[in-house]
Amino acid sequence: MNPIIITIDDTPVACPPDISVLAALLRRTHQPLVTRTTVQGAPRGPLCAMGVCYECRVTINDRPHQLACQQTVQAGMRITTTTPRGGK
């Protein structure tokens, strides 16, 4: 399959079209994955990868609090891995 282009934190990333957003996030980093921060500023990242823990929440196409492990990447998708304070 031909790779598709998505944007992660304003950076274009090529990835296979049939993977989860979480898998795409994990493929692009060689360090612990932080998808969001708590109200107190503590970094949080995925734990279960099956939609139970809600720690993989990201903003996808301007929609906050989407579970990265439950979404499949789509060409042109915009992903932001931090939720602004007082997020929507």
C-alpha positions as CSV (number, residue, x, y, z in Angstrom):
1,M,0.0,0.0,0.0
2,N,1.1,3.5,-0.7
3,P,1.8,5.7,2.3
4,I,-0.5,8.6,3.2
5,I,0.5,11.9,4.6
6,I,-0.9,13.1,8.0
7,T,0.2,16.0,10.1
8,I,1.3,15.4,13.7
9,D,2.0,18.5,15.7
10,D,2.4,20.6,12.5
11,T,4.9,18.1,11.0
12,P,4.0,16.1,7.9
13,V,4.4,12.4,8.5
14,A,4.1,9.5,6.0
15,C,2.5,6.3,7.3
16,P,0.6,3.3,6.1
17,P,-3.1,3.9,5.6
18,D,-4.4,1.1,7.7
19,I,-2.9,1.9,11.1
20,S,-4.3,3.6,14.2
21,V,-3.5,7.1,15.1
22,L,-1.7,5.7,18.2
23,A,0.5,3.5,16.0
24,A,1.4,6.4,13.8
25,L,2.3,8.4,16.9
26,L,4.5,5.6,18.2
27,R,6.2,5.2,14.8
28,R,7.4,8.8,14.7
29,T,9.1,8.9,18.1
30,H,12.0,7.2,19.8
31,Q,11.2,8.5,23.2
32,P,8.3,8.1,25.6
33,L,5.1,9.2,23.9
34,V,3.3,12.0,25.6
35,T,-0.1,12.6,24.1
36,R,-1.4,15.2,26.6
37,T,-0.8,16.9,30.0
38,T,-2.9,16.9,33.1
39,V,-4.4,20.1,34.5
40,Q,-1.4,20.1,36.9
41,G,1.0,19.8,33.9
42,A,2.0,16.2,34.3
43,P,2.7,14.3,31.1
44,R,0.4,11.5,30.2
45,G,0.6,8.8,27.5
46,P,-1.2,5.7,26.3
47,L,-1.5,2.7,28.7
48,C,-3.9,0.2,27.4
49,A,-4.1,0.8,23.6
50,M,-7.7,-0.5,23.5
51,G,-9.9,2.5,24.6
52,V,-10.3,1.8,28.3
53,C,-7.7,4.1,29.9
54,Y,-8.4,7.4,27.9
55,E,-4.8,8.4,28.3
56,C,-4.1,8.5,24.6
57,R,-6.5,11.5,24.0
58,V,-5.4,13.8,21.2
59,T,-7.0,16.5,19.1
60,I,-7.8,15.2,15.6
61,N,-8.9,17.7,12.9
62,D,-9.7,20.3,15.7
63,R,-11.8,17.9,17.7
64,P,-10.2,17.5,21.2
65,H,-10.3,14.4,23.4
66,Q,-10.2,11.8,20.6
67,L,-8.8,8.4,21.5
68,A,-5.8,7.8,19.3
69,C,-6.0,4.0,19.8
70,Q,-9.6,3.9,18.4
71,Q,-9.1,6.1,15.2
72,T,-7.6,4.9,11.9
73,V,-5.4,7.4,10.1
74,Q,-6.8,9.2,7.0
75,A,-5.0,11.2,4.4
76,G,-4.7,14.8,5.5
77,M,-5.6,14.1,9.1
78,R,-4.3,16.8,11.5
79,I,-3.2,15.5,15.0
80,T,-2.2,17.5,17.9
81,T,-0.8,15.7,20.9
82,T,-1.4,18.3,23.6
83,T,-4.7,19.6,24.8
84,P,-4.8,23.4,25.5
85,R,-5.6,24.4,29.1
86,G,-9.3,24.6,29.5
87,G,-9.7,22.5,26.4
88,K,-12.9,22.2,24.5
